Structure formats: C-alpha cells, structure tokens
Amino acid sequence: MRDGTIQRRLVTALLATAALLAAAGVRSARAAPPRVPVFFLQGEQLAHVTRPGTTPLDAVQRLIAGPTRAEVARGFRTYIPPGTRVLSVKVANGTATVDLNQRFASGGNADSLLARLSQLVRTLTGLQGASRVQLLLNGKVVTARFPGMSLSRPITFHYLQTPNVAVPKPPQERLPAPDASVKILQQRLIQLGYLVKGDDDGRFGPATQNAILAFQKWERLGRTGLLDEATKTRLSTATHPAPISRGATGRRAEVLLDRQVALLIDDNQVVRTIPVSTGKPATPTPPGDYRVYAKIPRWWSTPFREWLPWALPFVGGIAFHELQDVPVFPASHGCVRQSFTVAKWTYDFASVGMPVKVIAKS
C-alpha cells in the first residue's frame, strides 16, 4: 500500500513538474519578439539578417537604420544614403508600394543606386504576400533615376536576378612576335612562381605584364606592370615568395591586403602569386579565416547587375572572381578581383572547402 502511494505521489510530482516546464516554455516562446527580414550587402551579393518587427514598415525602417557594428566588421554594408526617410508602406494585391523621400535617390553613382534598390525590393518581397514593389519618391513615380531601370511599374526581385547583359569576353589582343629576351624573363617569372609552366612563349602580352605586376607588388616596388630598371634589378636577386602563415597540408590561399596579392599555396609551398584588387576603404575585404563554399563559373551579381566569371565565394557575397577592371589598388565592393589571365587558373586550383586567409598586414 505504502509503495503504491509513493509511486502515485511520484507520478503526480513528475506531471506537475512537466506542466510547469511546458508553461515556462510557452511563456518563453510568447516572449520572443517577432522578426522581419532585412537585406544588406556582403561583397557583390545581398546578405540576409533579421530585426524585431512585424510589418513591412518595420522592415523598411530597420533597413534604413543600417547594419550593426558587429555586422559591419563581418563585411555587411548598406548603400542606402543617410537621411533617407520612409513616408509610407502599403501592401495590396501582391504589390508593396513604398514611398520614400528624395534622399533615397540621391547621388550619381550607378552601382550605389542599383544596390540600394535591390536592398529595398528584396526586403519587401514576401512580406504580407508582396511579390513586386512600386517605388515612389515623395508620392511620385520614379522615371529615369536608376540606371537601366524602368520603375514606372512595380518590379519583382526575379527581374533583378535575371541577367540583362552578356557574359563578358576576355579582350583579344594581337601579341608581338616572340623575343628571346622576353622568353628569358618569362622563365625567370616561372621559376619564382608568377607564371606557370608553358607560359614562356616569348611574347610580351597581358599574362606577362600581370605577372610582372604581381612581382612588383610582392617586392613592394612601383606598381607599373612594366619591366623598368628597378624591376630588372630585383628580378636578378629575388627569392620565391613564401606563405605568411603555416597551415595544414593541402591547398589554401592567402590574400594580403597590404600588398594586394594572393598566394596560392599547396603543402605550404607557394605555387603561384597573383595580383588582385580587394575591397576599397568604404567596402573593405574583412580579414579572417574562411573557406571556399562554392565554385560558380558564371555568378550574377543581383545588386550591381554584372557578371562575375570564375567565382570562388568564401564569405557571403565576397569571392575571388574575374573582372575586366582590376586596378593596382583596392577598388572592389569587398571581393578579390583578378585579371582574366589568371582567374580561370585560380578557379581550377581551388576546391570547395579550400581555406582562405585574409591578412591585413604581411
């Protein structure tokens, strides 16, 4: 009898405890505030975060407020100008109509205008069933303010995701006739790891010029891409570049922000050194340890509406990729730009999961 009573009391206590825990869980779930999606940029692509809120108006207000300091440190950026204000947001029949002040369309930078429009459209898409967005400025329909965009009617995010330009083709240049001195130069660059075996054709073209530029950057010479006297002198005594940090066996990459080069490494030996252009001061490439998470032969940048051939993304929308414009200084939106002469080689060298270390000072 006593045992039965003890068992019943124990079961009752357990049930009561379970009920209390369940109630606490319900209260905890109810206490968690609802959140809305907001989209900033990380490199060349949109990046998703959430903020407290329930309505499209909440989402746009949080979008205008911008990323947090912690998000900025991770490479998140907004292209919406300070001083932008939301006047109203309404959703009806699948269309989100958002009215902003004129500050939203200020400035003449085409990339910035396209990026902020993508942020707005993506943030509103899906909220309360919205599939398209109609932008108004002070109550009026926008005409030709955004480059290549017609906003007289609502637009969808799918429209922004759809390429509207052809994939760029590498420039075709007529190379000079082979020259014995150029072949000797190329063989020296192969020996030092700026060109690869088979590149010594004796013709001075973009590939050789790009290799000289990489050498000048590594050696901290003037970044001319030309075989000047200082470069000739240093070539005679230079040694093969070495990794900045030691790593495990296998392939990896180091991006040196101060020198503007990338080291492609295999088993702690630099296989090739290439010149790059990383993020400009307003959109810097964040230092840190990452891994290539995809290989994409043709990547479309939705915010900037451009192709990024031979893309190797390693954090959000930040990637190694080819671009026609690769200055000798940091100029990108956070990505690691490469010349067409080396981008495909880097793409073939890399694999998904390959470590990428971005180093501020070397």
Buried (B, 14 or more C-beta within 10 A) or exposed (E): EEEEEEEEEEEEEEEEEEEEEEEEEEEEEEEEEEBBBBBBBBBBBBBEBEBEBEBBBBBBBBBBEBBEEEBBEBBBBBBBBEEBEBEEBBBEEEBBBBBBBEBBBBEEEEBBBBBBBBBBBBBBBBBBEBBBBBBBBEEEEBEEBBEEBEBEEBBBBEEBEEEEEEEBEBEEEEEEEEEEEBBEBBBBBBEBBBBBEEBBBBBBBBBBBBBBBBBBBBBEBEBBBEBEEEBEEBBEEBEEBEBBEEBEEEBBBBBBBEBBBBBBBEEBEBBBBBBBBBBBEEBBBBEBBBEBBEBBEEBBBBBBBBBBBBBBBBBBBBBBBBBEEBEBEBBBBBBBBBBBBBBBBBBEBBEEEBBBBBBEEB
